[in-house]
Amino acid sequence: MNNAHAIILISSPDQPGLVAAVTDFINVNGGNIINLEQHVDKQENTFFMRIEWDLTNFIIPREKISDYFQTMYAKKYDMTFRLYFNDYTPRMAVFVSKMSHCLFDILARYTAGEWNVEIPLIISNHEDMRWVAERFGIEYHVLKLNKDNKDEIEAQQLALLKDKEIDFIVLARYMQILTDKFIETYPNKIINIHHSFLPAFVGAKPYHAAYERGVKIIGATSHYVTAELDAGPIIEQDITRITHRDSVENLVRKGQDLEKIVLSHAIEYHLTRRVLVYKNKTILFA
């Protein structure tokens, strides 16, 4: 990997001097700014920024950067911020049920080295995808849920995640609803994918319902999981056009292709620290 970089994601009430203050913090301490992007939400009167800089000649030790920034700048400007380092490799767990398309896409990208990430384990409520995990040499744990054992199974899941020091979770078509307690353990760190028909076409066969309705576009949405089902901050979306010539099978195939792409984009944005969550929306930096 190239020289280590630091990345700060910032939100604060909009006011004069914010960009100058942050860049001054980096410049006076010997940092070299690599990337800077900002946005002001006029309705919320809120300032957002992502700034990345080279640490080669930065005089503040990396373990003290957060404390320095909090004391010297964040308090003064009422900033909320998160600090990341690009040479840290996040650890991701994948949850899956029976559908393989998203899992295969994730593991292909992982194996090809497209992402700076480790995948120590895959968790499922079915045996179906064990052979996939074994093909890629990843631990596979089956924890079967029912209406009577949900708390017990989630406790086992959380213990596995803690043991493997997991930073975030991807639901690769995991067909179970997580409890509020589980979600609160990983706030804005659980990424889900679903077809974009929700809430118009709910149920087990959304593509069949869309076919019967004669829709002209289908899509997919990836978002962070919150307590409100399928209503968390949206990270990425995409659509494709369809016609009366498309069969249900075509809709399913095209929809699954979209799901793979949209989910992989969301994972990449999360890994490269380009997503800032504010209330129930996301600021997605380029």
ChimeraX commands (.cxc) that place a marker at each C-alpha (Angstrom):
marker #1 position 0.00,0.00,0.00 radius 0.5
marker #1 position 1.10,3.56,-0.66 radius 0.5
marker #1 position 1.78,6.10,2.09 radius 0.5
marker #1 position -0.72,6.07,4.94 radius 0.5
marker #1 position -3.54,8.60,4.68 radius 0.5
marker #1 position -5.96,9.93,7.28 radius 0.5
marker #1 position -9.59,10.68,6.42 radius 0.5
marker #1 position -11.98,12.82,8.43 radius 0.5
marker #1 position -15.73,13.00,7.81 radius 0.5
marker #1 position -17.26,16.11,9.38 radius 0.5
marker #1 position -20.69,17.59,9.95 radius 0.5
marker #1 position -21.38,20.85,11.77 radius 0.5
marker #1 position -23.67,23.87,11.77 radius 0.5
marker #1 position -22.76,25.96,8.74 radius 0.5
marker #1 position -20.66,29.05,9.54 radius 0.5
marker #1 position -17.78,31.02,8.04 radius 0.5
marker #1 position -14.24,29.69,8.34 radius 0.5
marker #1 position -14.88,25.94,8.51 radius 0.5
marker #1 position -12.84,24.96,5.46 radius 0.5
marker #1 position -10.00,27.26,6.49 radius 0.5
marker #1 position -9.97,25.83,10.01 radius 0.5
marker #1 position -9.78,22.20,8.91 radius 0.5
marker #1 position -7.19,22.78,6.20 radius 0.5
marker #1 position -5.16,24.90,8.64 radius 0.5
marker #1 position -5.09,21.99,11.11 radius 0.5
marker #1 position -3.58,19.79,8.42 radius 0.5
marker #1 position -1.23,22.32,6.87 radius 0.5
marker #1 position 0.36,23.66,10.06 radius 0.5
marker #1 position 1.07,20.11,11.21 radius 0.5
marker #1 position 2.85,19.07,8.03 radius 0.5
marker #1 position 0.09,17.17,6.26 radius 0.5
marker #1 position -0.39,17.15,2.50 radius 0.5
marker #1 position -4.07,17.30,1.47 radius 0.5
marker #1 position -4.92,14.63,-1.12 radius 0.5
marker #1 position -8.65,15.14,-1.48 radius 0.5
marker #1 position -11.22,17.61,-0.18 radius 0.5
marker #1 position -14.96,17.71,-0.82 radius 0.5
marker #1 position -17.61,19.75,0.95 radius 0.5
marker #1 position -21.34,20.30,0.82 radius 0.5
marker #1 position -23.76,22.65,2.58 radius 0.5
marker #1 position -27.37,21.62,3.11 radius 0.5
marker #1 position -29.13,24.97,3.03 radius 0.5
marker #1 position -32.36,23.55,4.40 radius 0.5
marker #1 position -30.64,22.06,7.44 radius 0.5
marker #1 position -27.99,24.83,7.58 radius 0.5
marker #1 position -25.44,22.05,7.97 radius 0.5
marker #1 position -21.91,21.77,6.60 radius 0.5
marker #1 position -20.42,18.44,5.51 radius 0.5
marker #1 position -16.84,17.67,4.56 radius 0.5
marker #1 position -14.60,14.76,3.66 radius 0.5
marker #1 position -10.89,15.53,3.73 radius 0.5
marker #1 position -8.00,13.13,3.18 radius 0.5
marker #1 position -4.33,13.83,3.73 radius 0.5
marker #1 position -0.94,12.13,3.53 radius 0.5
marker #1 position 0.56,11.33,6.93 radius 0.5
marker #1 position 4.19,11.01,5.76 radius 0.5
marker #1 position 5.33,14.30,7.31 radius 0.5
marker #1 position 2.42,14.87,9.70 radius 0.5
marker #1 position 3.87,15.76,13.08 radius 0.5
marker #1 position 0.93,14.65,15.27 radius 0.5
marker #1 position 1.11,10.91,16.08 radius 0.5
marker #1 position -1.84,9.12,14.51 radius 0.5
marker #1 position -3.13,7.90,17.88 radius 0.5
marker #1 position -3.41,11.52,19.04 radius 0.5
marker #1 position -4.95,13.10,15.91 radius 0.5
marker #1 position -8.52,12.62,17.12 radius 0.5
marker #1 position -7.84,14.20,20.52 radius 0.5
marker #1 position -5.99,17.16,18.98 radius 0.5
marker #1 position -8.73,17.81,16.44 radius 0.5
marker #1 position -11.46,17.52,19.06 radius 0.5
marker #1 position -9.74,19.91,21.43 radius 0.5
marker #1 position -8.53,22.52,18.95 radius 0.5
marker #1 position -11.29,22.60,16.33 radius 0.5
marker #1 position -14.30,20.34,16.85 radius 0.5
marker #1 position -15.36,21.93,20.15 radius 0.5
marker #1 position -14.97,25.44,18.79 radius 0.5
marker #1 position -17.10,24.82,15.70 radius 0.5
marker #1 position -19.51,22.25,17.18 radius 0.5
marker #1 position -18.27,19.58,14.79 radius 0.5
marker #1 position -19.17,15.92,14.78 radius 0.5
marker #1 position -16.43,13.91,13.10 radius 0.5
marker #1 position -15.08,10.45,12.44 radius 0.5
marker #1 position -11.41,9.72,11.76 radius 0.5
marker #1 position -10.19,6.81,9.62 radius 0.5
marker #1 position -6.88,5.54,8.24 radius 0.5
marker #1 position -6.61,4.01,4.78 radius 0.5
marker #1 position -4.01,1.44,5.84 radius 0.5
marker #1 position -6.40,-0.20,8.30 radius 0.5
marker #1 position -8.11,-3.24,6.76 radius 0.5
marker #1 position -11.76,-3.46,7.88 radius 0.5
marker #1 position -13.21,-6.85,8.79 radius 0.5
marker #1 position -16.53,-7.70,7.17 radius 0.5
marker #1 position -19.01,-10.47,7.96 radius 0.5
marker #1 position -21.49,-11.64,5.33 radius 0.5
marker #1 position -24.97,-12.89,6.24 radius 0.5
marker #1 position -26.75,-14.99,3.60 radius 0.5
marker #1 position -29.75,-17.29,3.28 radius 0.5
marker #1 position -30.35,-19.39,0.14 radius 0.5
marker #1 position -29.76,-16.99,-2.78 radius 0.5
marker #1 position -26.20,-17.02,-4.04 radius 0.5
marker #1 position -25.90,-14.17,-6.57 radius 0.5
marker #1 position -24.82,-11.40,-4.18 radius 0.5
marker #1 position -22.55,-13.71,-2.19 radius 0.5
marker #1 position -20.72,-14.91,-5.30 radius 0.5
marker #1 position -20.25,-11.34,-6.51 radius 0.5
marker #1 position -18.84,-10.22,-3.15 radius 0.5
marker #1 position -16.45,-13.16,-2.92 radius 0.5
marker #1 position -15.30,-12.73,-6.51 radius 0.5
marker #1 position -14.40,-9.09,-5.87 radius 0.5
marker #1 position -12.80,-10.02,-2.55 radius 0.5
marker #1 position -10.68,-12.76,-4.14 radius 0.5
marker #1 position -9.68,-10.45,-7.00 radius 0.5
marker #1 position -8.35,-7.93,-4.47 radius 0.5
marker #1 position -10.72,-5.14,-5.51 radius 0.5
marker #1 position -11.34,-4.12,-1.90 radius 0.5
marker #1 position -9.14,-3.52,1.14 radius 0.5
marker #1 position -11.17,-5.83,3.38 radius 0.5
marker #1 position -11.02,-9.14,5.22 radius 0.5
marker #1 position -13.96,-11.58,5.35 radius 0.5
marker #1 position -13.33,-13.90,8.31 radius 0.5
marker #1 position -16.75,-15.55,8.33 radius 0.5
marker #1 position -20.12,-16.07,6.67 radius 0.5
marker #1 position -23.23,-16.57,8.80 radius 0.5
marker #1 position -26.40,-18.18,7.51 radius 0.5
marker #1 position -29.70,-19.67,8.62 radius 0.5
marker #1 position -29.39,-22.43,6.00 radius 0.5
marker #1 position -26.79,-24.98,4.88 radius 0.5
marker #1 position -27.25,-24.16,1.18 radius 0.5
marker #1 position -24.28,-21.79,0.77 radius 0.5
marker #1 position -21.73,-23.79,2.79 radius 0.5
marker #1 position -20.11,-25.14,-0.39 radius 0.5
marker #1 position -19.58,-21.58,-1.62 radius 0.5
marker #1 position -17.83,-20.57,1.60 radius 0.5
marker #1 position -15.68,-23.71,1.49 radius 0.5
marker #1 position -14.69,-23.00,-2.11 radius 0.5
marker #1 position -13.35,-19.60,-0.98 radius 0.5
marker #1 position -11.84,-20.92,2.27 radius 0.5
marker #1 position -14.05,-18.88,4.62 radius 0.5
marker #1 position -15.63,-20.07,7.87 radius 0.5
marker #1 position -19.34,-20.80,7.50 radius 0.5
marker #1 position -21.68,-20.88,10.49 radius 0.5
marker #1 position -25.28,-22.05,10.31 radius 0.5
marker #1 position -27.51,-20.70,13.06 radius 0.5
marker #1 position -31.11,-21.62,12.38 radius 0.5
marker #1 position -33.74,-19.24,13.65 radius 0.5
marker #1 position -37.36,-19.72,14.59 radius 0.5
marker #1 position -39.89,-17.59,16.45 radius 0.5
marker #1 position -38.82,-19.08,19.78 radius 0.5
marker #1 position -35.01,-18.86,19.63 radius 0.5
marker #1 position -34.30,-15.47,18.01 radius 0.5
marker #1 position -32.69,-13.91,21.10 radius 0.5
marker #1 position -30.52,-16.96,21.67 radius 0.5
marker #1 position -29.38,-17.15,18.03 radius 0.5
marker #1 position -28.63,-13.43,17.82 radius 0.5
marker #1 position -26.55,-13.72,21.00 radius 0.5
marker #1 position -24.54,-16.48,19.29 radius 0.5
marker #1 position -24.18,-14.36,16.16 radius 0.5
marker #1 position -22.97,-11.37,18.16 radius 0.5
marker #1 position -20.48,-13.58,20.03 radius 0.5
marker #1 position -19.06,-14.81,16.70 radius 0.5
marker #1 position -18.82,-11.25,15.38 radius 0.5
marker #1 position -17.05,-10.09,18.52 radius 0.5
marker #1 position -14.64,-13.03,18.46 radius 0.5
marker #1 position -13.71,-12.26,14.85 radius 0.5
marker #1 position -13.44,-8.50,15.57 radius 0.5
marker #1 position -15.95,-7.66,12.84 radius 0.5
marker #1 position -16.23,-3.98,11.87 radius 0.5
marker #1 position -19.32,-4.17,9.69 radius 0.5
marker #1 position -21.87,-6.59,8.25 radius 0.5
marker #1 position -23.29,-7.12,4.77 radius 0.5
marker #1 position -26.68,-8.78,4.35 radius 0.5
marker #1 position -26.28,-10.56,1.00 radius 0.5
marker #1 position -29.95,-11.46,0.65 radius 0.5
marker #1 position -30.25,-12.62,4.24 radius 0.5
marker #1 position -33.95,-13.25,4.62 radius 0.5
marker #1 position -34.35,-12.60,8.33 radius 0.5
marker #1 position -35.31,-9.45,10.21 radius 0.5
marker #1 position -32.72,-8.30,12.75 radius 0.5
marker #1 position -33.84,-7.18,16.19 radius 0.5
marker #1 position -33.40,-3.61,17.37 radius 0.5
marker #1 position -30.83,-4.79,19.91 radius 0.5
marker #1 position -28.70,-6.38,17.20 radius 0.5
marker #1 position -28.90,-3.30,14.98 radius 0.5
marker #1 position -27.94,-0.99,17.87 radius 0.5
marker #1 position -24.71,-2.99,18.27 radius 0.5
marker #1 position -23.65,-2.03,14.73 radius 0.5
marker #1 position -25.15,1.42,14.04 radius 0.5
marker #1 position -24.74,2.39,10.36 radius 0.5
marker #1 position -22.53,-0.67,9.99 radius 0.5
marker #1 position -25.03,-3.15,8.54 radius 0.5
marker #1 position -25.54,-2.87,4.77 radius 0.5
marker #1 position -28.62,-4.42,3.16 radius 0.5
marker #1 position -29.80,-4.88,-0.43 radius 0.5
marker #1 position -33.34,-5.19,-1.73 radius 0.5
marker #1 position -35.34,-4.67,-4.88 radius 0.5
marker #1 position -36.59,-1.09,-5.25 radius 0.5
marker #1 position -40.23,-2.08,-5.57 radius 0.5
marker #1 position -40.67,-1.70,-1.82 radius 0.5
marker #1 position -43.15,-0.82,-0.54 radius 0.5
marker #1 position -45.14,-1.18,-3.77 radius 0.5
marker #1 position -44.54,-4.90,-4.27 radius 0.5
marker #1 position -44.07,-6.58,-0.93 radius 0.5
marker #1 position -43.94,-10.29,-0.30 radius 0.5
marker #1 position -41.93,-13.25,-1.50 radius 0.5
marker #1 position -42.36,-12.73,-5.26 radius 0.5
marker #1 position -41.90,-9.04,-6.06 radius 0.5
marker #1 position -40.81,-9.66,-9.65 radius 0.5
marker #1 position -43.93,-11.70,-10.35 radius 0.5
marker #1 position -46.06,-8.89,-8.94 radius 0.5
marker #1 position -44.17,-6.31,-11.00 radius 0.5
marker #1 position -44.62,-8.43,-14.13 radius 0.5
marker #1 position -48.36,-8.66,-13.55 radius 0.5
marker #1 position -48.54,-4.90,-13.03 radius 0.5
marker #1 position -46.63,-4.20,-16.26 radius 0.5
marker #1 position -43.95,-1.99,-14.74 radius 0.5
marker #1 position -41.46,-0.30,-17.09 radius 0.5
marker #1 position -38.46,-0.06,-14.76 radius 0.5
marker #1 position -37.06,-2.26,-12.03 radius 0.5
marker #1 position -34.34,-1.39,-9.57 radius 0.5
marker #1 position -32.34,-2.14,-6.46 radius 0.5
marker #1 position -31.53,-0.18,-3.30 radius 0.5
marker #1 position -28.70,-0.64,-0.82 radius 0.5
marker #1 position -29.01,1.02,2.57 radius 0.5
marker #1 position -27.87,0.92,6.17 radius 0.5
marker #1 position -30.15,-1.14,8.39 radius 0.5
marker #1 position -32.21,0.65,11.02 radius 0.5
marker #1 position -35.00,-0.41,13.34 radius 0.5
marker #1 position -37.57,0.63,10.73 radius 0.5
marker #1 position -37.66,-2.15,8.15 radius 0.5
marker #1 position -36.07,-1.26,4.78 radius 0.5
marker #1 position -36.15,2.44,5.64 radius 0.5
marker #1 position -32.53,3.15,6.62 radius 0.5
marker #1 position -30.20,5.72,5.03 radius 0.5
marker #1 position -29.82,4.91,1.32 radius 0.5
marker #1 position -26.26,4.41,0.06 radius 0.5
marker #1 position -26.79,3.42,-3.57 radius 0.5
marker #1 position -29.59,2.78,-6.07 radius 0.5
marker #1 position -29.88,1.86,-9.73 radius 0.5
marker #1 position -32.57,0.95,-12.27 radius 0.5
marker #1 position -32.96,-0.74,-15.63 radius 0.5
marker #1 position -35.77,-0.47,-18.14 radius 0.5
marker #1 position -37.95,-3.43,-19.06 radius 0.5
marker #1 position -40.72,-4.01,-21.57 radius 0.5
marker #1 position -43.69,-6.28,-22.18 radius 0.5
marker #1 position -41.29,-8.63,-23.95 radius 0.5
marker #1 position -39.51,-9.48,-20.69 radius 0.5
marker #1 position -40.62,-12.65,-18.96 radius 0.5
marker #1 position -40.67,-13.07,-15.19 radius 0.5
marker #1 position -37.40,-14.98,-15.55 radius 0.5
marker #1 position -35.86,-11.99,-17.36 radius 0.5
marker #1 position -37.05,-9.65,-14.61 radius 0.5
marker #1 position -35.50,-11.86,-11.95 radius 0.5
marker #1 position -32.19,-12.09,-13.84 radius 0.5
marker #1 position -32.02,-8.35,-14.54 radius 0.5
marker #1 position -33.03,-7.58,-10.97 radius 0.5
marker #1 position -30.36,-9.84,-9.53 radius 0.5
marker #1 position -27.73,-8.23,-11.75 radius 0.5
marker #1 position -28.74,-4.83,-10.36 radius 0.5
marker #1 position -28.69,-6.12,-6.80 radius 0.5
marker #1 position -25.10,-7.36,-7.22 radius 0.5
marker #1 position -23.86,-4.09,-8.68 radius 0.5
marker #1 position -25.69,-1.83,-6.24 radius 0.5
marker #1 position -24.58,-3.83,-3.22 radius 0.5
marker #1 position -20.95,-3.93,-4.38 radius 0.5
marker #1 position -20.97,-0.16,-4.91 radius 0.5
marker #1 position -22.38,0.38,-1.42 radius 0.5
marker #1 position -19.68,-1.83,0.10 radius 0.5
marker #1 position -16.98,0.06,-1.78 radius 0.5
marker #1 position -18.31,3.46,-0.68 radius 0.5
marker #1 position -18.38,2.25,2.92 radius 0.5
marker #1 position -14.86,0.81,2.72 radius 0.5
marker #1 position -13.40,3.98,1.21 radius 0.5
marker #1 position -15.10,6.14,3.87 radius 0.5
marker #1 position -17.20,8.12,1.40 radius 0.5
marker #1 position -20.53,7.82,3.22 radius 0.5
marker #1 position -21.56,10.29,5.92 radius 0.5
marker #1 position -24.89,9.56,7.61 radius 0.5
marker #1 position -26.89,12.56,8.78 radius 0.5
marker #1 position -30.29,11.88,10.35 radius 0.5
marker #1 position -31.81,9.31,7.96 radius 0.5
marker #1 position -29.96,10.46,4.84 radius 0.5
marker #1 position -26.49,9.95,3.47 radius 0.5
marker #1 position -23.98,12.40,2.05 radius 0.5
marker #1 position -22.09,10.42,-0.58 radius 0.5
marker #1 position -18.73,11.95,-1.43 radius 0.5
marker #1 position -17.17,11.39,-4.84 radius 0.5
marker link #1:1,2 radius 0.2
marker link #1:2,3 radius 0.2
marker link #1:3,4 radius 0.2
marker link #1:4,5 radius 0.2
marker link #1:5,6 radius 0.2
marker link #1:6,7 radius 0.2
marker link #1:7,8 radius 0.2
marker link #1:8,9 radius 0.2
marker link #1:9,10 radius 0.2
marker link #1:10,11 radius 0.2
marker link #1:11,12 radius 0.2
marker link #1:12,13 radius 0.2
marker link #1:13,14 radius 0.2
marker link #1:14,15 radius 0.2
marker link #1:15,16 radius 0.2
marker link #1:16,17 radius 0.2
marker link #1:17,18 radius 0.2
marker link #1:18,19 radius 0.2
marker link #1:19,20 radius 0.2
marker link #1:20,21 radius 0.2
marker link #1:21,22 radius 0.2
marker link #1:22,23 radius 0.2
marker link #1:23,24 radius 0.2
marker link #1:24,25 radius 0.2
marker link #1:25,26 radius 0.2
marker link #1:26,27 radius 0.2
marker link #1:27,28 radius 0.2
marker link #1:28,29 radius 0.2
marker link #1:29,30 radius 0.2
marker link #1:30,31 radius 0.2
marker link #1:31,32 radius 0.2
marker link #1:32,33 radius 0.2
marker link #1:33,34 radius 0.2
marker link #1:34,35 radius 0.2
marker link #1:35,36 radius 0.2
marker link #1:36,37 radius 0.2
marker link #1:37,38 radius 0.2
marker link #1:38,39 radius 0.2
marker link #1:39,40 radius 0.2
marker link #1:40,41 radius 0.2
marker link #1:41,42 radius 0.2
marker link #1:42,43 radius 0.2
marker link #1:43,44 radius 0.2
marker link #1:44,45 radius 0.2
marker link #1:45,46 radius 0.2
marker link #1:46,47 radius 0.2
marker link #1:47,48 radius 0.2
marker link #1:48,49 radius 0.2
marker link #1:49,50 radius 0.2
marker link #1:50,51 radius 0.2
marker link #1:51,52 radius 0.2
marker link #1:52,53 radius 0.2
marker link #1:53,54 radius 0.2
marker link #1:54,55 radius 0.2
marker link #1:55,56 radius 0.2
marker link #1:56,57 radius 0.2
marker link #1:57,58 radius 0.2
marker link #1:58,59 radius 0.2
marker link #1:59,60 radius 0.2
marker link #1:60,61 radius 0.2
marker link #1:61,62 radius 0.2
marker link #1:62,63 radius 0.2
marker link #1:63,64 radius 0.2
marker link #1:64,65 radius 0.2
marker link #1:65,66 radius 0.2
marker link #1:66,67 radius 0.2
marker link #1:67,68 radius 0.2
marker link #1:68,69 radius 0.2
marker link #1:69,70 radius 0.2
marker link #1:70,71 radius 0.2
marker link #1:71,72 radius 0.2
marker link #1:72,73 radius 0.2
marker link #1:73,74 radius 0.2
marker link #1:74,75 radius 0.2
marker link #1:75,76 radius 0.2
marker link #1:76,77 radius 0.2
marker link #1:77,78 radius 0.2
marker link #1:78,79 radius 0.2
marker link #1:79,80 radius 0.2
marker link #1:80,81 radius 0.2
marker link #1:81,82 radius 0.2
marker link #1:82,83 radius 0.2
marker link #1:83,84 radius 0.2
marker link #1:84,85 radius 0.2
marker link #1:85,86 radius 0.2
marker link #1:86,87 radius 0.2
marker link #1:87,88 radius 0.2
marker link #1:88,89 radius 0.2
marker link #1:89,90 radius 0.2
marker link #1:90,91 radius 0.2
marker link #1:91,92 radius 0.2
marker link #1:92,93 radius 0.2
marker link #1:93,94 radius 0.2
marker link #1:94,95 radius 0.2
marker link #1:95,96 radius 0.2
marker link #1:96,97 radius 0.2
marker link #1:97,98 radius 0.2
marker link #1:98,99 radius 0.2
marker link #1:99,100 radius 0.2
marker link #1:100,101 radius 0.2
marker link #1:101,102 radius 0.2
marker link #1:102,103 radius 0.2
marker link #1:103,104 radius 0.2
marker link #1:104,105 radius 0.2
marker link #1:105,106 radius 0.2
marker link #1:106,107 radius 0.2
marker link #1:107,108 radius 0.2
marker link #1:108,109 radius 0.2
marker link #1:109,110 radius 0.2
marker link #1:110,111 radius 0.2
marker link #1:111,112 radius 0.2
marker link #1:112,113 radius 0.2
marker link #1:113,114 radius 0.2
marker link #1:114,115 radius 0.2
marker link #1:115,116 radius 0.2
marker link #1:116,117 radius 0.2
marker link #1:117,118 radius 0.2
marker link #1:118,119 radius 0.2
marker link #1:119,120 radius 0.2
marker link #1:120,121 radius 0.2
marker link #1:121,122 radius 0.2
marker link #1:122,123 radius 0.2
marker link #1:123,124 radius 0.2
marker link #1:124,125 radius 0.2
marker link #1:125,126 radius 0.2
marker link #1:126,127 radius 0.2
marker link #1:127,128 radius 0.2
marker link #1:128,129 radius 0.2
marker link #1:129,130 radius 0.2
marker link #1:130,131 radius 0.2
marker link #1:131,132 radius 0.2
marker link #1:132,133 radius 0.2
marker link #1:133,134 radius 0.2
marker link #1:134,135 radius 0.2
marker link #1:135,136 radius 0.2
marker link #1:136,137 radius 0.2
marker link #1:137,138 radius 0.2
marker link #1:138,139 radius 0.2
marker link #1:139,140 radius 0.2
marker link #1:140,141 radius 0.2
marker link #1:141,142 radius 0.2
marker link #1:142,143 radius 0.2
marker link #1:143,144 radius 0.2
marker link #1:144,145 radius 0.2
marker link #1:145,146 radius 0.2
marker link #1:146,147 radius 0.2
marker link #1:147,148 radius 0.2
marker link #1:148,149 radius 0.2
marker link #1:149,150 radius 0.2
marker link #1:150,151 radius 0.2
marker link #1:151,152 radius 0.2
marker link #1:152,153 radius 0.2
marker link #1:153,154 radius 0.2
marker link #1:154,155 radius 0.2
marker link #1:155,156 radius 0.2
marker link #1:156,157 radius 0.2
marker link #1:157,158 radius 0.2
marker link #1:158,159 radius 0.2
marker link #1:159,160 radius 0.2
marker link #1:160,161 radius 0.2
marker link #1:161,162 radius 0.2
marker link #1:162,163 radius 0.2
marker link #1:163,164 radius 0.2
marker link #1:164,165 radius 0.2
marker link #1:165,166 radius 0.2
marker link #1:166,167 radius 0.2
marker link #1:167,168 radius 0.2
marker link #1:168,169 radius 0.2
marker link #1:169,170 radius 0.2
marker link #1:170,171 radius 0.2
marker link #1:171,172 radius 0.2
marker link #1:172,173 radius 0.2
marker link #1:173,174 radius 0.2
marker link #1:174,175 radius 0.2
marker link #1:175,176 radius 0.2
marker link #1:176,177 radius 0.2
marker link #1:177,178 radius 0.2
marker link #1:178,179 radius 0.2
marker link #1:179,180 radius 0.2
marker link #1:180,181 radius 0.2
marker link #1:181,182 radius 0.2
marker link #1:182,183 radius 0.2
marker link #1:183,184 radius 0.2
marker link #1:184,185 radius 0.2
marker link #1:185,186 radius 0.2
marker link #1:186,187 radius 0.2
marker link #1:187,188 radius 0.2
marker link #1:188,189 radius 0.2
marker link #1:189,190 radius 0.2
marker link #1:190,191 radius 0.2
marker link #1:191,192 radius 0.2
marker link #1:192,193 radius 0.2
marker link #1:193,194 radius 0.2
marker link #1:194,195 radius 0.2
marker link #1:195,196 radius 0.2
marker link #1:196,197 radius 0.2
marker link #1:197,198 radius 0.2
marker link #1:198,199 radius 0.2
marker link #1:199,200 radius 0.2
marker link #1:200,201 radius 0.2
marker link #1:201,202 radius 0.2
marker link #1:202,203 radius 0.2
marker link #1:203,204 radius 0.2
marker link #1:204,205 radius 0.2
marker link #1:205,206 radius 0.2
marker link #1:206,207 radius 0.2
marker link #1:207,208 radius 0.2
marker link #1:208,209 radius 0.2
marker link #1:209,210 radius 0.2
marker link #1:210,211 radius 0.2
marker link #1:211,212 radius 0.2
marker link #1:212,213 radius 0.2
marker link #1:213,214 radius 0.2
marker link #1:214,215 radius 0.2
marker link #1:215,216 radius 0.2
marker link #1:216,217 radius 0.2
marker link #1:217,218 radius 0.2
marker link #1:218,219 radius 0.2
marker link #1:219,220 radius 0.2
marker link #1:220,221 radius 0.2
marker link #1:221,222 radius 0.2
marker link #1:222,223 radius 0.2
marker link #1:223,224 radius 0.2
marker link #1:224,225 radius 0.2
marker link #1:225,226 radius 0.2
marker link #1:226,227 radius 0.2
marker link #1:227,228 radius 0.2
marker link #1:228,229 radius 0.2
marker link #1:229,230 radius 0.2
marker link #1:230,231 radius 0.2
marker link #1:231,232 radius 0.2
marker link #1:232,233 radius 0.2
marker link #1:233,234 radius 0.2
marker link #1:234,235 radius 0.2
marker link #1:235,236 radius 0.2
marker link #1:236,237 radius 0.2
marker link #1:237,238 radius 0.2
marker link #1:238,239 radius 0.2
marker link #1:239,240 radius 0.2
marker link #1:240,241 radius 0.2
marker link #1:241,242 radius 0.2
marker link #1:242,243 radius 0.2
marker link #1:243,244 radius 0.2
marker link #1:244,245 radius 0.2
marker link #1:245,246 radius 0.2
marker link #1:246,247 radius 0.2
marker link #1:247,248 radius 0.2
marker link #1:248,249 radius 0.2
marker link #1:249,250 radius 0.2
marker link #1:250,251 radius 0.2
marker link #1:251,252 radius 0.2
marker link #1:252,253 radius 0.2
marker link #1:253,254 radius 0.2
marker link #1:254,255 radius 0.2
marker link #1:255,256 radius 0.2
marker link #1:256,257 radius 0.2
marker link #1:257,258 radius 0.2
marker link #1:258,259 radius 0.2
marker link #1:259,260 radius 0.2
marker link #1:260,261 radius 0.2
marker link #1:261,262 radius 0.2
marker link #1:262,263 radius 0.2
marker link #1:263,264 radius 0.2
marker link #1:264,265 radius 0.2
marker link #1:265,266 radius 0.2
marker link #1:266,267 radius 0.2
marker link #1:267,268 radius 0.2
marker link #1:268,269 radius 0.2
marker link #1:269,270 radius 0.2
marker link #1:270,271 radius 0.2
marker link #1:271,272 radius 0.2
marker link #1:272,273 radius 0.2
marker link #1:273,274 radius 0.2
marker link #1:274,275 radius 0.2
marker link #1:275,276 radius 0.2
marker link #1:276,277 radius 0.2
marker link #1:277,278 radius 0.2
marker link #1:278,279 radius 0.2
marker link #1:279,280 radius 0.2
marker link #1:280,281 radius 0.2
marker link #1:281,282 radius 0.2
marker link #1:282,283 radius 0.2
marker link #1:283,284 radius 0.2
marker link #1:284,285 radius 0.2
marker link #1:285,286 radius 0.2
view
